[in-house]
């Protein structure tokens, strides 16, 4: 499965239908490899929750790394040190 804001946006109306018991018979969701996969209401809701958790986790990883880089950058005292600073995902 893929995840992200666009996936979350696409999931919202389907999840609302699932929670209301209004998913059509033979409902399916398309996975990251473009395969149509039959899913139940419970599976769709679980997928939505997993995508939301994955987005939160990645967002926290980014936030923590940004905070770390800010602290590292504050310690640099010359233009050469700043230019040599390597931005990466440690």
Long-range contacts (C-beta under 8 A, 24 or more apart in sequence): 1-29, 1-31, 1-32, 1-47, 1-50, 1-51, 2-31, 2-32, 3-50, 3-51, 3-54, 3-55, 4-51, 4-55, 5-55, 7-51, 8-48, 8-51, 8-52, 8-55, 11-44, 11-47, 11-48, 11-51, 12-48, 14-44, 15-44, 15-45, 15-48, 18-42, 18-44, 18-45, 19-45, 65-89, 65-90
